[in-house]
Amino acid sequence: MSVGTETAADRAHEYLRGAIMRGELTGGTMLSENELAARLSMSRTPVRAALVRLQQEGWVTIYPQRGALVRSIELGELQESAQMRHALETCGVHRSTEHTRSRARATLTENLAQQESVLASGAFDGFAPLALQFHRGFVELAQNQLMLVAYDRLQDRQLFSINQSAPRIAGDPALVIAEHRTLMTAALDGDQHAFSDALDAHQTRSHGFEDGRPG
């Protein structure tokens, strides 16, 4: 495969992945290679490669000769992803040391201030990447690369959950910031039990798990 084709496939993947993340391509949408190739001004080959990659990631199901169907992500799948993140973030706090917590303090504090600023301005698109990095920071406390690799594999589902929960988050930004501050305080204190309880409550409320629906 040529470098040009690889680049085009990456572009197609990023375009489609982003559209799914933002909810522009919803579950049940059938994607046509020909239509996508025309829209993205490229041949069908990189589009096909992008769709195969998305299928491997669990976002679409390919039907030969028909196209690719965007999967509907069920609540149970989002809950399972949240449970995995909960376990890894809590373990990060549990395995942290005074040194790693001290070193993370400035980064987490600055990140939280940026979250507050972008939510106050209504720039929700700027909030999502900050929230991803903020939560990843708790895993980083353990200084365990395998934990980080496992966590990073969950970040697409996390971003999808955040975007699905935009009305809840944007509707009460002060509460989101307060919950994140509680998490940060517990993590920097090395209190894994307080952190675990706070994270469970935060995930349940933010992502709508308490009423059986995301968002």
C-alpha positions in Angstrom: 0.0 0.0 0.0 1.4 3.4 -1.0 2.0 6.3 1.5 -0.7 8.3 -0.4 -3.2 5.5 0.1 -2.4 5.2 3.8 -2.8 8.9 4.3 -6.2 8.9 2.5 -7.3 5.9 4.5 -6.4 7.7 7.7 -8.3 10.8 6.6 -11.3 8.8 5.8 -11.1 7.0 9.1 -10.8 10.2 11.1 -13.7 11.8 9.2 -16.0 8.9 9.8 -14.9 8.3 13.3 -15.4 11.9 14.2 -18.9 11.9 12.6 -19.9 8.9 14.7 -18.4 10.4 17.9 -20.3 13.7 17.3 -23.6 11.8 16.6 -23.7 13.0 13.0 -23.7 9.4 11.8 -26.2 7.6 14.1 -26.8 4.0 14.7 -28.6 2.3 11.8 -27.1 4.6 9.1 -25.9 2.7 6.1 -22.7 3.9 4.6 -21.9 3.5 0.9 -18.3 3.3 -0.3 -19.2 5.1 -3.5 -20.9 8.0 -1.8 -18.2 8.3 0.8 -15.5 8.3 -1.9 -17.2 11.0 -3.8 -17.8 13.1 -0.6 -14.2 12.8 0.4 -12.7 13.2 -3.1 -10.8 9.9 -3.0 -11.0 6.4 -4.4 -13.0 3.6 -2.9 -9.8 1.8 -1.7 -8.9 4.1 1.2 -12.6 4.3 2.1 -12.8 0.5 2.3 -9.7 0.4 4.4 -11.2 3.0 6.8 -14.5 1.0 7.1 -12.5 -2.2 7.9 -10.7 -0.3 10.6 -13.9 1.0 12.0 -15.4 -2.5 12.0 -12.4 -3.7 14.0 -13.0 -0.9 16.5 -16.6 -1.9 16.8 -18.3 1.1 15.2 -19.7 -0.4 12.0 -20.7 -3.7 10.6 -19.7 -4.3 6.9 -22.1 -6.1 4.6 -20.4 -7.1 1.3 -22.0 -5.5 -1.8 -24.2 -3.4 0.4 -22.1 -1.1 2.5 -21.3 -0.6 6.2 -24.0 -0.2 8.9 -23.2 2.2 11.8 -23.7 0.2 15.0 -26.1 1.3 17.7 -24.1 1.5 20.9 -26.2 0.0 23.6 -26.3 1.3 27.2 -24.8 -1.9 28.5 -21.7 -1.5 26.3 -21.2 2.1 27.6 -21.7 0.9 31.2 -19.1 -1.9 30.7 -16.7 0.7 29.3 -17.3 3.0 32.3 -16.7 0.1 34.7 -13.4 -0.6 33.1 -12.4 3.0 33.3 -13.5 3.1 36.9 -11.3 0.1 37.8 -8.2 1.6 36.0 -8.6 5.1 37.4 -9.2 3.8 41.0 -6.2 1.5 40.6 -4.2 4.4 39.5 -5.0 6.3 42.7 -4.4 3.1 44.8 -1.0 2.5 43.2 0.0 6.2 43.4 2.8 7.5 45.6 3.3 10.8 47.3 5.8 11.7 44.6 3.5 11.0 41.7 0.6 12.8 43.3 2.7 15.8 44.0 3.9 15.9 40.5 0.4 15.6 39.1 -1.1 18.4 41.2 -0.3 21.3 39.0 -1.3 19.5 35.8 -4.7 18.4 37.2 -5.4 21.8 38.7 -4.6 23.6 35.4 -6.7 21.1 33.4 -9.7 21.7 35.8 -9.4 25.4 35.4 -9.4 25.1 31.6 -12.5 22.9 31.9 -14.3 25.5 33.9 -13.3 28.2 31.4 -14.5 26.4 28.3 -17.8 25.3 29.9 -18.4 28.9 31.0 -17.9 30.0 27.4 -20.2 27.4 26.1 -17.4 25.7 24.0 -18.4 22.1 24.7 -16.1 20.8 21.9 -13.2 22.1 24.0 -14.4 20.4 27.1 -14.3 16.8 25.8 -10.5 16.5 25.2 -9.8 18.2 28.5 -12.1 15.7 30.3 -10.4 12.8 28.6 -7.0 14.0 29.7 -8.2 14.8 33.2 -9.5 11.3 33.8 -6.4 9.7 32.2 -4.3 11.6 34.7 -5.6 9.4 37.5 -4.4 6.3 35.7 -1.0 8.0 35.1 -0.5 8.2 38.9 0.4 4.5 39.0 3.2 4.9 36.4 2.1 1.6 34.8 2.3 1.7 31.0 0.2 -1.4 30.5 -2.6 0.2 32.4 -2.3 3.3 30.2 -2.4 1.2 27.0 -5.6 -0.6 28.3 -7.1 2.8 29.3 -6.4 4.4 25.9 -8.2 1.7 24.1 -11.4 2.8 26.0 -11.1 6.5 25.1 -13.2 6.3 22.0 -16.1 4.9 24.0 -15.5 7.5 26.6 -15.6 10.3 24.1 -18.8 8.9 22.6 -20.3 8.8 26.2 -19.3 12.4 26.8 -20.8 13.6 23.5 -24.0 11.7 24.2 -24.1 13.3 27.6 -23.6 16.8 26.3 -27.1 18.1 27.4 -26.5 16.9 31.0 -23.0 18.3 31.2 -23.7 21.6 29.5 -27.0 22.0 31.4 -25.2 22.1 34.8 -21.5 22.8 34.2 -20.9 23.9 37.8 -21.9 20.5 39.0 -19.6 18.8 36.6 -16.7 21.0 37.8 -17.6 20.3 41.4 -17.6 16.6 40.8 -14.2 16.7 39.0 -12.8 18.8 41.8 -14.0 16.2 44.4 -12.3 13.5 42.3 -9.0 15.5 42.1 -9.0 16.1 45.8 -9.5 12.5 46.7 -6.9 11.4 44.1 -4.2 13.9 45.4 -5.0 12.8 48.9 -4.4 9.2 47.9 -7.8 8.2 49.2 -8.9 5.4 46.8 -12.1 4.7 48.7 -13.4 8.3 48.5 -12.2 8.5 44.9 -14.0 5.3 44.0 -17.3 6.4 45.5 -17.1 9.8 43.9 -16.2 8.4 40.5 -19.1 6.0 40.7 -21.6 8.8 41.5 -20.0 11.0 38.8 -20.3 8.3 36.0 -23.8 7.4 37.0 -25.1 11.0 37.0 -23.1 12.3 34.0 -23.9 9.5 31.6 -27.5 8.8 32.7 -26.9 5.3 34.0 -29.4 5.9 36.9 -32.4 6.1 34.6 -31.3 3.5 32.1 -30.4 5.7 29.2 -27.3 7.6 28.1 -27.3 11.3 27.7 
